[in-house]
Amino acid sequence: MEFFAALCLVLVIEGLLPFIAPKVWRETMTKVAQLNDGQLRMVGLLSIVVGLVSYWITTALIG
């Protein structure tokens, strides 16, 4: 159940920028589409690392 709740929260967060600033979101996605594979992989890796470290810190502080 917690995993499903986390996925729902991801959808909420992902939807914020297109809802609040669709023009900025569209311009950003156009720039992202122009990145090469290596750059996209680096962005993905950094997202994974930041997410895991944030999760680890949060769980260490709470529990």
Biopython code that builds the backbone (N, CA, C, O; Angstrom):
import numpy as np
from Bio.PDB.StructureBuilder import StructureBuilder

atoms = [
    (1, "MET", "N", (0.817, -1.190, 0.000)),
    (1, "MET", "CA", (0.000, 0.000, 0.000)),
    (1, "MET", "C", (0.867, 1.262, 0.000)),
    (1, "MET", "O", (0.525, 2.244, -0.659)),
    (2, "GLU", "N", (1.981, 1.246, 0.731)),
    (2, "GLU", "CA", (2.866, 2.407, 0.756)),
    (2, "GLU", "C", (3.487, 2.657, -0.616)),
    (2, "GLU", "O", (3.689, 3.803, -1.017)),
    (3, "PHE", "N", (3.788, 1.577, -1.329)),
    (3, "PHE", "CA", (4.359, 1.719, -2.668)),
    (3, "PHE", "C", (3.361, 2.396, -3.601)),
    (3, "PHE", "O", (3.739, 3.275, -4.376)),
    (4, "PHE", "N", (2.100, 2.001, -3.535)),
    (4, "PHE", "CA", (1.053, 2.614, -4.354)),
    (4, "PHE", "C", (0.896, 4.091, -4.000)),
    (4, "PHE", "O", (0.736, 4.931, -4.886)),
    (5, "ALA", "N", (0.940, 4.404, -2.718)),
    (5, "ALA", "CA", (0.841, 5.798, -2.281)),
    (5, "ALA", "C", (2.017, 6.610, -2.823)),
    (5, "ALA", "O", (1.844, 7.757, -3.233)),
    (6, "ALA", "N", (3.205, 6.021, -2.824)),
    (6, "ALA", "CA", (4.382, 6.709, -3.355)),
    (6, "ALA", "C", (4.234, 6.969, -4.852)),
    (6, "ALA", "O", (4.594, 8.043, -5.333)),
    (7, "LEU", "N", (3.711, 5.997, -5.586)),
    (7, "LEU", "CA", (3.486, 6.191, -7.020)),
    (7, "LEU", "C", (2.474, 7.300, -7.279)),
    (7, "LEU", "O", (2.645, 8.096, -8.202)),
    (8, "CYS", "N", (1.438, 7.352, -6.481)),
    (8, "CYS", "CA", (0.439, 8.419, -6.615)),
    (8, "CYS", "C", (1.070, 9.781, -6.356)),
    (8, "CYS", "O", (0.778, 10.747, -7.060)),
    (9, "LEU", "N", (1.922, 9.858, -5.363)),
    (9, "LEU", "CA", (2.605, 11.112, -5.056)),
    (9, "LEU", "C", (3.526, 11.534, -6.200)),
    (9, "LEU", "O", (3.635, 12.722, -6.502)),
    (10, "VAL", "N", (4.181, 10.574, -6.829)),
    (10, "VAL", "CA", (5.019, 10.876, -7.996)),
    (10, "VAL", "C", (4.175, 11.515, -9.095)),
    (10, "VAL", "O", (4.600, 12.494, -9.709)),
    (11, "LEU", "N", (2.995, 10.976, -9.350)),
    (11, "LEU", "CA", (2.113, 11.547, -10.371)),
    (11, "LEU", "C", (1.700, 12.972, -10.029)),
    (11, "LEU", "O", (1.642, 13.834, -10.906)),
    (12, "VAL", "N", (1.416, 13.215, -8.770)),
    (12, "VAL", "CA", (1.048, 14.570, -8.343)),
    (12, "VAL", "C", (2.213, 15.529, -8.589)),
    (12, "VAL", "O", (2.028, 16.607, -9.153)),
    (13, "ILE", "N", (3.400, 15.135, -8.167)),
    (13, "ILE", "CA", (4.579, 15.990, -8.323)),
    (13, "ILE", "C", (4.901, 16.209, -9.802)),
    (13, "ILE", "O", (5.213, 17.326, -10.212)),
    (14, "GLU", "N", (4.826, 15.141, -10.600)),
    (14, "GLU", "CA", (5.105, 15.252, -12.030)),
    (14, "GLU", "C", (4.100, 16.154, -12.737)),
    (14, "GLU", "O", (4.435, 16.773, -13.748)),
    (15, "GLY", "N", (2.893, 16.238, -12.231)),
    (15, "GLY", "CA", (1.864, 17.048, -12.862)),
    (15, "GLY", "C", (1.880, 18.514, -12.473)),
    (15, "GLY", "O", (1.202, 19.326, -13.102)),
    (16, "LEU", "N", (2.638, 18.863, -11.452)),
    (16, "LEU", "CA", (2.636, 20.248, -10.977)),
    (16, "LEU", "C", (3.147, 21.248, -12.015)),
    (16, "LEU", "O", (2.472, 22.240, -12.293)),
    (17, "LEU", "N", (4.312, 21.007, -12.584)),
    (17, "LEU", "CA", (4.890, 21.981, -13.505)),
    (17, "LEU", "C", (4.056, 22.157, -14.775)),
    (17, "LEU", "O", (3.819, 23.296, -15.177)),
    (18, "PRO", "N", (3.597, 21.071, -15.428)),
    (18, "PRO", "CA", (2.757, 21.293, -16.606)),
    (18, "PRO", "C", (1.462, 22.032, -16.270)),
    (18, "PRO", "O", (0.932, 22.757, -17.112)),
    (19, "PHE", "N", (0.953, 21.859, -15.068)),
    (19, "PHE", "CA", (-0.271, 22.546, -14.665)),
    (19, "PHE", "C", (-0.015, 24.021, -14.368)),
    (19, "PHE", "O", (-0.780, 24.891, -14.785)),
    (20, "ILE", "N", (1.077, 24.291, -13.638)),
    (20, "ILE", "CA", (1.371, 25.659, -13.202)),
    (20, "ILE", "C", (1.985, 26.499, -14.328)),
    (20, "ILE", "O", (1.616, 27.658, -14.512)),
    (21, "ALA", "N", (2.915, 25.914, -15.074)),
    (21, "ALA", "CA", (3.637, 26.672, -16.109)),
    (21, "ALA", "C", (3.820, 25.812, -17.360)),
    (21, "ALA", "O", (4.923, 25.328, -17.616)),
    (22, "PRO", "N", (2.769, 25.619, -18.134)),
    (22, "PRO", "CA", (2.872, 24.730, -19.295)),
    (22, "PRO", "C", (3.901, 25.181, -20.336)),
    (22, "PRO", "O", (4.549, 24.344, -20.965)),
    (23, "LYS", "N", (4.056, 26.485, -20.521)),
    (23, "LYS", "CA", (5.022, 26.976, -21.509)),
    (23, "LYS", "C", (6.449, 26.620, -21.093)),
    (23, "LYS", "O", (7.241, 26.148, -21.908)),
    (24, "VAL", "N", (6.768, 26.847, -19.829)),
    (24, "VAL", "CA", (8.105, 26.521, -19.314)),
    (24, "VAL", "C", (8.342, 25.019, -19.406)),
    (24, "VAL", "O", (9.428, 24.581, -19.786)),
    (25, "TRP", "N", (7.330, 24.231, -19.060)),
    (25, "TRP", "CA", (7.455, 22.775, -19.114)),
    (25, "TRP", "C", (7.726, 22.317, -20.545)),
    (25, "TRP", "O", (8.599, 21.478, -20.771)),
    (26, "ARG", "N", (6.991, 22.856, -21.503)),
    (26, "ARG", "CA", (7.160, 22.486, -22.907)),
    (26, "ARG", "C", (8.566, 22.843, -23.398)),
    (26, "ARG", "O", (9.205, 22.047, -24.086)),
    (27, "GLU", "N", (9.045, 24.035, -23.045)),
    (27, "GLU", "CA", (10.398, 24.449, -23.448)),
    (27, "GLU", "C", (11.457, 23.538, -22.833)),
    (27, "GLU", "O", (12.432, 23.173, -23.489)),
    (28, "THR", "N", (11.255, 23.176, -21.573)),
    (28, "THR", "CA", (12.201, 22.291, -20.893)),
    (28, "THR", "C", (12.226, 20.919, -21.544)),
    (28, "THR", "O", (13.300, 20.355, -21.757)),
    (29, "MET", "N", (11.057, 20.374, -21.865)),
    (29, "MET", "CA", (10.991, 19.058, -22.499)),
    (29, "MET", "C", (11.622, 19.084, -23.890)),
    (29, "MET", "O", (12.216, 18.094, -24.317)),
    (30, "THR", "N", (11.498, 20.203, -24.597)),
    (30, "THR", "CA", (12.143, 20.339, -25.906)),
    (30, "THR", "C", (13.658, 20.285, -25.753)),
    (30, "THR", "O", (14.345, 19.646, -26.550)),
    (31, "LYS", "N", (14.176, 20.956, -24.731)),
    (31, "LYS", "CA", (15.624, 20.936, -24.478)),
    (31, "LYS", "C", (16.086, 19.546, -24.053)),
    (31, "LYS", "O", (17.146, 19.086, -24.478)),
    (32, "VAL", "N", (15.303, 18.881, -23.223)),
    (32, "VAL", "CA", (15.655, 17.533, -22.766)),
    (32, "VAL", "C", (15.694, 16.569, -23.949)),
    (32, "VAL", "O", (16.562, 15.699, -24.011)),
    (33, "ALA", "N", (14.767, 16.718, -24.879)),
    (33, "ALA", "CA", (14.712, 15.842, -26.051)),
    (33, "ALA", "C", (15.953, 15.990, -26.926)),
    (33, "ALA", "O", (16.260, 15.095, -27.714)),
    (34, "GLN", "N", (16.663, 17.093, -26.802)),
    (34, "GLN", "CA", (17.853, 17.330, -27.614)),
    (34, "GLN", "C", (19.132, 16.797, -26.964)),
    (34, "GLN", "O", (20.192, 16.821, -27.589)),
    (35, "LEU", "N", (19.049, 16.324, -25.733)),
    (35, "LEU", "CA", (20.228, 15.770, -25.064)),
    (35, "LEU", "C", (20.614, 14.448, -25.712)),
    (35, "LEU", "O", (19.757, 13.722, -26.216)),
    (36, "ASN", "N", (21.908, 14.140, -25.695)),
    (36, "ASN", "CA", (22.321, 12.838, -26.223)),
    (36, "ASN", "C", (22.096, 11.761, -25.163)),
    (36, "ASN", "O", (21.769, 12.066, -24.016)),
    (37, "ASP", "N", (22.273, 10.508, -25.554)),
    (37, "ASP", "CA", (21.991, 9.390, -24.648)),
    (37, "ASP", "C", (22.813, 9.451, -23.366)),
    (37, "ASP", "O", (22.295, 9.173, -22.285)),
    (38, "GLY", "N", (24.074, 9.808, -23.477)),
    (38, "GLY", "CA", (24.930, 9.880, -22.295)),
    (38, "GLY", "C", (24.455, 10.928, -21.303)),
    (38, "GLY", "O", (24.465, 10.699, -20.093)),
    (39, "GLN", "N", (24.040, 12.076, -21.818)),
    (39, "GLN", "CA", (23.540, 13.135, -20.944)),
    (39, "GLN", "C", (22.241, 12.711, -20.267)),
    (39, "GLN", "O", (22.048, 12.960, -19.076)),
    (40, "LEU", "N", (21.354, 12.074, -21.020)),
    (40, "LEU", "CA", (20.098, 11.599, -20.425)),
    (40, "LEU", "C", (20.352, 10.549, -19.348)),
    (40, "LEU", "O", (19.703, 10.548, -18.302)),
    (41, "ARG", "N", (21.302, 9.655, -19.616)),
    (41, "ARG", "CA", (21.632, 8.636, -18.611)),
    (41, "ARG", "C", (22.182, 9.283, -17.341)),
    (41, "ARG", "O", (21.875, 8.840, -16.235)),
    (42, "MET", "N", (22.994, 10.329, -17.499)),
    (42, "MET", "CA", (23.547, 11.022, -16.335)),
    (42, "MET", "C", (22.434, 11.687, -15.530)),
    (42, "MET", "O", (22.445, 11.631, -14.300)),
    (43, "VAL", "N", (21.480, 12.311, -16.207)),
    (43, "VAL", "CA", (20.335, 12.912, -15.515)),
    (43, "VAL", "C", (19.563, 11.832, -14.761)),
    (43, "VAL", "O", (19.180, 12.026, -13.607)),
    (44, "GLY", "N", (19.338, 10.693, -15.417)),
    (44, "GLY", "CA", (18.640, 9.590, -14.762)),
    (44, "GLY", "C", (19.398, 9.063, -13.558)),
    (44, "GLY", "O", (18.806, 8.813, -12.508)),
    (45, "LEU", "N", (20.707, 8.893, -13.705)),
    (45, "LEU", "CA", (21.531, 8.402, -12.599)),
    (45, "LEU", "C", (21.508, 9.372, -11.424)),
    (45, "LEU", "O", (21.378, 8.955, -10.273)),
    (46, "LEU", "N", (21.635, 10.657, -11.711)),
    (46, "LEU", "CA", (21.598, 11.652, -10.638)),
    (46, "LEU", "C", (20.244, 11.651, -9.932)),
    (46, "LEU", "O", (20.180, 11.802, -8.712)),
    (47, "SER", "N", (19.172, 11.483, -10.687)),
    (47, "SER", "CA", (17.841, 11.412, -10.079)),
    (47, "SER", "C", (17.727, 10.207, -9.154)),
    (47, "SER", "O", (17.185, 10.308, -8.053)),
    (48, "ILE", "N", (18.239, 9.074, -9.607)),
    (48, "ILE", "CA", (18.206, 7.859, -8.787)),
    (48, "ILE", "C", (18.998, 8.063, -7.503)),
    (48, "ILE", "O", (18.516, 7.738, -6.417)),
    (49, "VAL", "N", (20.216, 8.600, -7.620)),
    (49, "VAL", "CA", (21.079, 8.796, -6.447)),
    (49, "VAL", "C", (20.449, 9.778, -5.465)),
    (49, "VAL", "O", (20.415, 9.517, -4.263)),
    (50, "VAL", "N", (19.950, 10.906, -5.970)),
    (50, "VAL", "CA", (19.317, 11.895, -5.086)),
    (50, "VAL", "C", (18.098, 11.286, -4.402)),
    (50, "VAL", "O", (17.891, 11.501, -3.208)),
    (51, "GLY", "N", (17.297, 10.536, -5.136)),
    (51, "GLY", "CA", (16.125, 9.896, -4.547)),
    (51, "GLY", "C", (16.490, 8.881, -3.475)),
    (51, "GLY", "O", (15.879, 8.857, -2.407)),
    (52, "LEU", "N", (17.484, 8.042, -3.755)),
    (52, "LEU", "CA", (17.891, 7.030, -2.776)),
    (52, "LEU", "C", (18.507, 7.657, -1.524)),
    (52, "LEU", "O", (18.211, 7.235, -0.406)),
    (53, "VAL", "N", (19.354, 8.655, -1.713)),
    (53, "VAL", "CA", (19.974, 9.323, -0.561)),
    (53, "VAL", "C", (18.909, 10.038, 0.268)),
    (53, "VAL", "O", (18.934, 9.979, 1.497)),
    (54, "SER", "N", (17.979, 10.708, -0.399)),
    (54, "SER", "CA", (16.897, 11.388, 0.319)),
    (54, "SER", "C", (16.048, 10.394, 1.100)),
    (54, "SER", "O", (15.683, 10.642, 2.248)),
    (55, "TYR", "N", (15.740, 9.270, 0.469)),
    (55, "TYR", "CA", (14.961, 8.230, 1.147)),
    (55, "TYR", "C", (15.729, 7.690, 2.351)),
    (55, "TYR", "O", (15.157, 7.509, 3.425)),
    (56, "TRP", "N", (17.017, 7.435, 2.172)),
    (56, "TRP", "CA", (17.832, 6.897, 3.255)),
    (56, "TRP", "C", (17.891, 7.878, 4.428)),
    (56, "TRP", "O", (17.741, 7.477, 5.582)),
    (57, "ILE", "N", (18.107, 9.158, 4.135)),
    (57, "ILE", "CA", (18.165, 10.170, 5.199)),
    (57, "ILE", "C", (16.822, 10.267, 5.912)),
    (57, "ILE", "O", (16.768, 10.327, 7.141)),
    (58, "THR", "N", (15.744, 10.283, 5.144)),
    (58, "THR", "CA", (14.409, 10.392, 5.735)),
    (58, "THR", "C", (14.105, 9.210, 6.645)),
    (58, "THR", "O", (13.617, 9.395, 7.760)),
    (59, "THR", "N", (14.388, 7.998, 6.179)),
    (59, "THR", "CA", (14.103, 6.823, 7.009)),
    (59, "THR", "C", (15.030, 6.756, 8.220)),
    (59, "THR", "O", (14.630, 6.268, 9.277)),
    (60, "ALA", "N", (16.261, 7.242, 8.078)),
    (60, "ALA", "CA", (17.191, 7.243, 9.210)),
    (60, "ALA", "C", (16.737, 8.225, 10.284)),
    (60, "ALA", "O", (16.887, 7.953, 11.475)),
    (61, "LEU", "N", (16.186, 9.355, 9.877)),
    (61, "LEU", "CA", (15.733, 10.358, 10.841)),
    (61, "LEU", "C", (14.429, 9.950, 11.523)),
    (61, "LEU", "O", (14.225, 10.229, 12.705)),
    (62, "ILE", "N", (13.558, 9.295, 10.780)),
    (62, "ILE", "CA", (12.241, 8.935, 11.327)),
    (62, "ILE", "C", (12.297, 7.633, 12.117)),
    (62, "ILE", "O", (11.725, 7.530, 13.202)),
    (63, "GLY", "N", (12.976, 6.661, 11.578)),
    (63, "GLY", "CA", (12.870, 5.360, 12.217)),
    (63, "GLY", "C", (14.155, 4.786, 12.569)),
    (63, "GLY", "O", (14.210, 3.686, 13.117)),
]
sb = StructureBuilder()
sb.init_structure("model")
sb.init_model(0)
sb.init_chain("A")
sb.init_seg("    ")
for serial, (resi, resn, name, xyz) in enumerate(atoms, 1):
    if name == "N":
        sb.init_residue(resn, " ", resi, " ")
    sb.init_atom(name, np.array(xyz, "f"), 0.0, 1.0, " ", f" {name:<3s}", serial, name[0])
structure = sb.get_structure()
